[in-house]
Amino acid sequence: MERTTCCVVGGGPAGMVLGLLLARAGVEVTVLEKHGDFLRDFRGDTVHPSTLTLLDELGLAERFAALPQRHVRTVQLPIGPGRSLFTVGDIGSLPGKYNYVAMVPQWDLLNLLADEGEREPSFRLRMNTEATSFLMERGRVMGVRYRTEDGSVGELRATLTVACDGRGSLARRLPELGLREFPCPMDAWWLRLPRHEGDPRGLVGNAGDRFLTAMIDRGEYWQCAVLIPKGTDAARRAAGLDPFMAEFAEIAPWLADRTHALRSWDEVKLLDVRMDRLRRWHRPGLLCIGDAAHAMSPVFGIGINLAVEDAVAAARILAGPLGKGTVGLREVREVQRRRWPTAAGTQALQRIAHARLIEPLLAGRIPPGGGARAVRVLNAVPWLKRVPAYFLAYGAQRERPPAAALRRSGIGA
């Protein structure tokens, strides 16, 4: 019979941040990750200023800065009859040391966190280990059953189990947590296109006939998300790759020389966009955070930011009680009370964007390149560009890690 104080299910950003913070605070923690590595393409690769600040506070700023990365400081959209690119969000204008979004392959960030966690005697990361069910005793979650890559099975008992395993979380099978789903008008394609000198910089948006794009400057290439009407993937693929790329080049003429960059649809990955939220993020012995508690729309691109902030808040609230062995339902409820308004409020804004912008654009009811009035307002009141920039950078609420986890000189002194 194996035992740990805190079992973290899922080695994504939320799980790895939570595991490291708790271990830094002296809590025995075991992170279970079902894959053998973190190498999965087209994951969220955005590291926001709030997370950059956290890494600095943890003494990891220099190691993170050594990773290959690109800095994004502006959000540009094609606005007006000529569809000229206009900066609607200027992260670079925000005060502070980290006034940019760092574009870093997520596996590099997770490997950094894993390596730092291994330096802590109370931290253990178990790869190729999938949680298959919960251990239940008298209505309380007492840990998990697991299966390893070679088919071996076992049980890991824990004082607290934290589900950080995304929107397919094992915890979502528990009906008492009450999953609430919201309609989404779109799915997303992920693809890469070459980037040339002279291309725009930063985060660039484009709108075409029934599709929207967000193009992230990755230096040598563009990481592109293309939003299409929900359920139209098969029909649009059947229409052919060349017509799609020709239309893409029509809305972004500077891409005209790259219409044959994609060789087949195999290079275009489909993401089934969903947005939902658990009514309860907890039950005795169990807590859900990140996408396990609230799967976000890709609108605003802050899902990872919210997941990491969930982990920071959970670590701050739970580290003391876990260290004393006194964690109970009151403490896990406090995590939901702290983080629920931010998750629910962000999803409410995303639903407004779905209804008033994305759905009409994808239905062809709003002409691409509209928004001349927005240009006039932003030109008249330039500081308004800081509002979307701040929301993208920090979200609606900033969290502080437990003091025992901090390492930077002067922090916590």
C-alpha positions as CSV (number, residue, x, y, z in Angstrom):
1,M,0.0,0.0,0.0
2,E,1.5,3.3,-1.2
3,R,0.8,6.6,0.5
4,T,1.4,10.3,0.0
5,T,0.0,13.4,1.6
6,C,-1.3,15.0,-1.7
7,C,-1.9,13.1,-4.9
8,V,-1.9,15.4,-7.9
9,V,-3.6,13.7,-10.9
10,G,-2.2,15.3,-14.2
11,G,1.2,16.8,-15.0
12,G,0.0,19.8,-16.9
13,P,0.7,23.5,-15.9
14,A,-1.7,23.4,-13.0
15,G,-0.6,20.1,-11.7
16,M,3.2,20.8,-11.9
17,V,2.9,24.3,-10.4
18,L,0.8,22.9,-7.5
19,G,3.2,20.0,-6.9
20,L,6.2,22.3,-6.9
21,L,4.6,24.9,-4.6
22,L,3.4,22.2,-2.1
23,A,6.8,20.4,-2.1
24,R,8.6,23.8,-1.5
25,A,6.3,24.2,1.5
26,G,7.3,20.8,2.9
27,V,4.2,18.8,1.9
28,E,4.7,15.3,0.6
29,V,3.3,15.3,-2.9
30,T,3.1,12.8,-5.8
31,V,2.2,13.9,-9.3
32,L,0.8,11.2,-11.6
33,E,1.2,11.8,-15.4
34,K,-0.2,9.2,-17.8
35,H,2.2,10.0,-20.6
36,G,5.9,9.2,-20.7
37,D,6.9,12.8,-21.6
38,F,5.4,16.2,-22.1
39,L,5.9,16.3,-25.9
40,R,2.5,17.2,-27.3
41,D,2.1,19.7,-30.1
42,F,-0.4,22.5,-30.4
43,R,-0.9,22.8,-26.6
44,G,-1.2,26.3,-25.1
45,D,2.4,27.6,-25.3
46,T,1.6,31.1,-23.8
47,V,3.3,32.0,-20.5
48,H,1.6,35.2,-19.3
49,P,3.1,38.0,-17.1
50,S,1.4,36.6,-14.0
51,T,3.2,33.2,-14.5
52,L,6.5,35.0,-15.4
53,T,6.2,36.9,-12.2
54,L,5.6,33.6,-10.3
55,L,8.7,32.0,-11.9
56,D,10.7,35.0,-10.8
57,E,9.4,34.7,-7.3
58,L,10.3,31.0,-7.3
59,G,13.9,31.8,-8.3
60,L,13.4,30.3,-11.8
61,A,13.6,33.4,-13.9
62,E,17.1,32.9,-15.2
63,R,16.5,29.2,-16.1
64,F,13.2,30.1,-17.9
65,A,14.9,33.0,-19.8
66,A,17.4,30.5,-21.2
67,L,14.6,28.5,-22.9
68,P,14.0,29.2,-26.6
69,Q,11.1,31.8,-26.7
70,R,9.5,34.6,-28.5
71,H,8.0,37.7,-26.8
72,V,4.6,39.0,-27.8
73,R,3.7,42.5,-26.8
74,T,0.8,43.5,-29.1
75,V,-2.6,42.2,-30.2
76,Q,-3.4,43.4,-33.7
77,L,-6.7,43.0,-35.6
78,P,-7.7,44.0,-39.2
79,I,-10.1,46.8,-38.7
80,G,-11.8,49.2,-41.2
81,P,-12.7,48.9,-44.9
82,G,-9.0,48.3,-45.9
83,R,-8.5,45.7,-43.1
84,S,-5.4,47.4,-42.0
85,L,-3.8,45.9,-38.9
86,F,-4.6,48.0,-35.8
87,T,-3.2,47.4,-32.3
88,V,-6.1,46.9,-29.9
89,G,-4.0,45.6,-27.0
90,D,-0.6,46.8,-26.0
91,I,0.9,44.5,-23.3
92,G,4.2,46.4,-23.8
93,S,2.7,49.5,-22.3
94,L,1.9,47.8,-19.0
95,P,4.1,48.7,-16.0
96,G,6.4,46.1,-14.5
97,K,9.3,43.8,-15.5
98,Y,7.2,41.3,-17.5
99,N,5.2,43.3,-20.0
100,Y,5.0,40.6,-22.6
101,V,3.6,37.1,-23.2
102,A,6.4,34.5,-23.6
103,M,5.8,32.0,-26.3
104,V,7.6,28.8,-25.1
105,P,6.8,25.2,-26.0
106,Q,4.8,23.9,-23.1
107,W,7.0,20.8,-22.7
108,D,10.0,23.1,-22.0
109,L,8.1,24.8,-19.2
110,L,6.8,21.5,-17.8
111,N,10.3,20.0,-17.9
112,L,11.7,23.0,-16.0
113,L,9.0,22.6,-13.3
114,A,9.6,18.9,-13.1
115,D,13.4,19.3,-12.8
116,E,12.9,21.9,-10.1
117,G,10.4,19.7,-8.3
118,E,12.9,16.8,-8.2
119,R,15.2,18.9,-6.1
120,E,12.7,18.8,-3.3
121,P,12.8,15.7,-1.1
122,S,9.0,15.7,-0.7
123,F,8.3,15.8,-4.4
124,R,7.7,12.8,-6.6
125,L,6.7,12.7,-10.3
126,R,5.5,9.4,-11.7
127,M,5.3,9.3,-15.5
128,N,3.5,6.6,-17.5
129,T,1.1,6.3,-14.6
130,E,-2.6,6.8,-15.2
131,A,-5.2,7.2,-12.5
132,T,-8.1,4.9,-13.3
133,S,-10.5,5.3,-10.4
134,F,-10.8,6.8,-7.0
135,L,-10.4,4.9,-3.7
136,M,-13.5,5.6,-1.7
137,E,-14.2,4.9,2.0
138,R,-17.4,6.1,3.8
139,G,-18.0,8.7,1.1
140,R,-14.5,10.2,1.1
141,V,-11.9,10.0,-1.6
142,M,-8.8,8.3,-0.1
143,G,-6.6,8.3,-3.2
144,V,-6.5,6.6,-6.6
145,R,-6.1,3.3,-8.3
146,Y,-3.6,3.6,-11.1
147,R,-2.2,1.7,-14.1
148,T,1.3,2.0,-15.5
149,E,2.5,1.7,-19.1
150,D,3.5,-2.0,-18.6
151,G,0.0,-2.9,-17.4
152,S,0.9,-3.0,-13.7
153,V,-1.8,-1.7,-11.3
154,G,-1.7,-0.3,-7.8
155,E,-3.2,2.0,-5.3
156,L,-1.9,5.3,-3.9
157,R,-3.6,6.5,-0.8
158,A,-3.6,10.3,-0.1
159,T,-4.9,12.7,2.5
160,L,-6.0,14.9,-0.4
161,T,-6.4,14.1,-4.1
162,V,-6.3,17.1,-6.6
163,A,-7.6,16.6,-10.1
164,C,-5.6,18.6,-12.6
165,D,-6.2,16.2,-15.5
166,G,-8.1,18.6,-17.8
167,R,-11.6,18.5,-19.4
168,G,-11.4,14.7,-19.6
169,S,-10.8,14.5,-15.9
170,L,-11.6,11.3,-13.9
171,A,-13.4,13.5,-11.4
172,R,-16.0,14.6,-14.0
173,R,-17.5,11.1,-13.8
174,L,-18.7,11.9,-10.3
175,P,-22.3,13.1,-10.8
176,E,-22.5,14.9,-7.5
177,L,-20.0,17.5,-8.8
178,G,-22.7,18.6,-11.4
179,L,-21.1,19.5,-14.7
180,R,-22.7,22.5,-16.4
181,E,-22.1,22.9,-20.2
182,F,-22.4,26.0,-22.3
183,P,-22.9,26.0,-26.1
184,C,-19.9,26.9,-28.2
185,P,-20.4,28.2,-31.8
186,M,-17.0,27.0,-33.1
187,D,-14.3,24.4,-33.4
188,A,-10.7,25.2,-33.9
189,W,-8.0,24.1,-36.4
190,W,-4.4,24.3,-35.3
191,L,-1.7,24.6,-38.0
192,R,1.7,26.1,-38.7
193,L,2.8,28.5,-41.5
194,P,6.3,29.8,-42.3
195,R,7.1,33.2,-41.0
196,H,9.2,35.7,-43.1
197,E,11.0,38.8,-42.3
198,G,8.7,41.8,-42.9
199,D,5.7,39.9,-41.6
200,P,3.7,41.6,-38.8
201,R,4.8,40.9,-35.2
202,G,3.0,39.8,-32.1
203,L,-0.5,38.3,-32.0
204,V,-2.4,38.9,-35.2
205,G,-6.0,38.3,-35.9
206,N,-7.8,37.9,-39.2
207,A,-11.4,37.3,-40.3
208,G,-12.6,35.6,-43.5
209,D,-15.7,34.1,-44.8
210,R,-17.0,32.1,-41.9
211,F,-13.7,31.6,-40.2
212,L,-11.5,33.6,-37.8
213,T,-7.8,33.2,-37.2
214,A,-5.4,34.1,-34.4
215,M,-1.8,33.9,-35.5
216,I,1.0,33.8,-32.9
217,D,4.4,35.0,-33.8
218,R,6.8,32.1,-33.0
219,G,9.9,33.6,-34.8
220,E,10.5,31.1,-37.6
221,Y,6.8,30.2,-38.0
222,W,3.3,31.3,-37.3
223,Q,1.2,29.1,-34.9
224,C,-2.3,29.5,-36.2
225,A,-5.6,28.9,-34.7
226,V,-8.5,28.9,-37.1
227,L,-12.1,29.1,-35.7
228,I,-14.7,27.5,-37.9
229,P,-18.5,26.9,-37.3
230,K,-19.2,24.1,-34.9
231,G,-19.4,20.7,-36.6
232,T,-18.2,21.8,-40.1
233,D,-14.8,20.2,-40.0
234,A,-15.6,17.3,-42.3
235,A,-17.4,19.4,-44.9
236,R,-14.7,22.1,-45.0
237,R,-12.0,19.5,-45.4
238,A,-13.9,17.9,-48.3
239,A,-14.0,21.3,-50.1
240,G,-10.2,21.1,-50.4
241,L,-7.1,22.5,-48.8
242,D,-6.2,24.9,-51.7
243,P,-9.5,26.9,-51.6
244,F,-9.0,27.3,-47.8
245,M,-5.4,28.5,-48.2
246,A,-6.4,30.9,-51.0
247,E,-9.1,32.4,-48.8
248,F,-6.6,32.7,-46.0
249,A,-4.3,34.6,-48.3
250,E,-7.1,36.9,-49.4
251,I,-7.7,38.1,-45.9
252,A,-4.0,38.3,-45.1
253,P,-2.3,39.3,-48.4
254,W,1.2,39.1,-46.9
255,L,0.6,35.3,-46.8
256,A,0.0,35.0,-50.5
257,D,3.4,33.4,-51.2
258,R,2.7,30.6,-48.6
259,T,-0.6,29.2,-50.0
260,H,1.1,25.9,-50.7
261,A,3.0,25.6,-47.5
262,L,0.6,23.0,-46.1
263,R,1.0,19.7,-48.0
264,S,-2.1,17.9,-46.6
265,W,-5.0,18.1,-44.1
266,D,-2.9,15.9,-41.9
267,E,-1.0,19.0,-40.9
268,V,-4.3,20.6,-39.6
269,K,-5.3,19.4,-36.2
270,L,-8.9,19.7,-35.0
271,L,-9.8,20.9,-31.5
272,D,-13.4,20.2,-30.4
273,V,-14.0,23.5,-28.5
274,R,-16.0,23.0,-25.3
275,M,-16.8,25.3,-22.4
276,D,-18.1,24.0,-19.1
277,R,-17.8,24.3,-15.4
278,L,-18.4,22.0,-12.4
279,R,-21.0,23.3,-9.9
280,R,-18.9,21.8,-7.1
281,W,-15.1,21.5,-7.4
282,H,-14.8,19.3,-4.4
283,R,-16.0,16.5,-2.2
284,P,-14.4,15.1,1.0
285,G,-10.8,14.2,0.1
286,L,-11.0,15.7,-3.5
287,L,-10.4,19.0,-5.2
288,C,-10.6,19.9,-8.9
289,I,-8.7,22.9,-10.4
290,G,-7.8,24.2,-13.9
291,D,-9.6,22.7,-16.8
292,A,-10.8,19.8,-14.6
293,A,-13.0,22.3,-12.8
294,H,-13.7,24.8,-15.7
295,A,-12.9,24.1,-19.3
296,M,-12.5,27.5,-21.0
297,S,-13.1,28.7,-24.5
298,P,-9.9,29.7,-26.5
299,V,-11.3,33.2,-26.6
300,F,-8.8,35.6,-24.9
301,G,-6.3,32.8,-24.7
302,I,-6.1,32.8,-20.9
303,G,-7.0,29.2,-20.0
304,I,-3.5,28.3,-18.9
305,N,-3.2,31.6,-16.9
306,L,-6.4,30.7,-15.0
307,A,-5.2,27.1,-14.3
308,V,-1.9,28.3,-12.9
309,E,-3.6,30.9,-10.8
310,D,-5.9,28.1,-9.5
311,A,-2.8,26.1,-8.5
312,V,-1.2,29.1,-6.7
313,A,-4.3,29.8,-4.7
314,A,-4.8,26.2,-3.8
315,A,-1.2,25.9,-2.7
316,R,-1.5,29.0,-0.5
317,I,-4.7,27.8,1.1
318,L,-3.8,24.1,1.5
319,A,-0.1,24.0,2.3
320,G,-0.5,24.7,6.0
321,P,-3.4,22.3,6.7
322,L,-1.8,19.6,4.6
323,G,1.5,20.0,6.5
324,K,-0.4,19.6,9.8
325,G,-2.6,16.8,8.5
326,T,-5.7,18.8,9.3
327,V,-7.0,19.5,5.8
328,G,-10.8,19.1,5.5
329,L,-13.8,20.1,3.5
330,R,-13.6,23.7,4.8
331,E,-10.2,24.2,3.1
332,V,-11.1,22.7,-0.3
333,R,-14.3,24.7,-0.2
334,E,-12.2,27.8,0.3
335,V,-10.3,27.2,-2.9
336,Q,-13.5,27.1,-4.9
337,R,-14.9,30.2,-3.1
338,R,-11.6,32.0,-4.0
339,R,-11.4,31.0,-7.6
340,W,-15.0,30.5,-8.7
341,P,-15.8,34.2,-9.4
342,T,-12.8,34.6,-11.7
343,A,-13.6,31.4,-13.6
344,A,-17.4,32.2,-13.9
345,G,-16.8,35.8,-14.8
346,T,-14.3,35.0,-17.5
347,Q,-16.6,32.4,-19.0
348,A,-19.4,35.0,-18.9
349,L,-17.2,37.3,-21.0
350,Q,-16.4,34.5,-23.3
351,R,-20.1,33.7,-23.8
352,I,-20.7,37.4,-24.7
353,A,-17.9,37.3,-27.2
354,H,-19.4,34.0,-28.6
355,A,-22.8,35.5,-29.0
356,R,-22.0,39.0,-30.2
357,L,-18.8,38.6,-32.2
358,I,-17.7,35.0,-33.1
359,E,-21.1,33.5,-34.0
360,P,-22.2,36.4,-36.2
361,L,-18.8,36.5,-37.9
362,L,-18.8,32.7,-38.5
363,A,-22.4,33.0,-39.8
364,G,-21.4,35.8,-42.2
365,R,-23.6,38.4,-40.5
366,I,-20.7,40.8,-39.8
367,P,-18.4,41.9,-42.6
368,P,-14.7,41.1,-42.0
369,G,-12.7,44.2,-41.4
370,G,-15.5,46.1,-39.6
371,G,-14.9,48.1,-36.5
372,A,-14.0,51.5,-37.8
373,R,-15.8,53.0,-34.8
374,A,-13.6,51.0,-32.4
375,V,-10.5,52.5,-34.1
376,R,-11.8,56.0,-33.6
377,V,-12.5,55.3,-29.9
378,L,-9.0,53.7,-29.3
379,N,-7.3,56.6,-31.2
380,A,-9.2,59.1,-29.1
381,V,-8.5,57.3,-25.8
382,P,-5.2,55.4,-26.2
383,W,-5.0,54.2,-22.7
384,L,-8.0,51.9,-23.4
385,K,-5.6,49.6,-25.1
386,R,-4.3,48.7,-21.7
387,V,-7.6,47.2,-20.6
388,P,-7.5,44.1,-22.9
389,A,-3.8,44.0,-22.4
390,Y,-4.0,43.8,-18.6
391,F,-6.8,41.2,-18.8
392,L,-4.7,39.0,-21.2
393,A,-1.6,39.5,-19.0
394,Y,-3.1,38.9,-15.5
395,G,-6.7,37.8,-15.8
396,A,-9.3,39.2,-13.4
397,Q,-7.5,38.2,-10.1
398,R,-3.9,37.8,-9.2
399,E,-2.8,35.2,-6.6
400,R,0.2,35.0,-4.3
401,P,2.1,31.7,-3.6
402,P,2.7,30.4,-0.1
403,A,5.7,32.3,1.5
404,A,7.5,29.0,2.2
405,A,7.7,28.3,-1.6
406,L,9.5,31.6,-2.5
407,R,13.2,31.6,-3.3
408,R,14.0,34.9,-4.9
409,S,16.3,37.1,-2.8
410,G,14.3,39.4,-0.6
411,I,10.9,37.7,-1.2
412,G,9.2,36.6,2.0
413,A,11.8,38.2,4.2
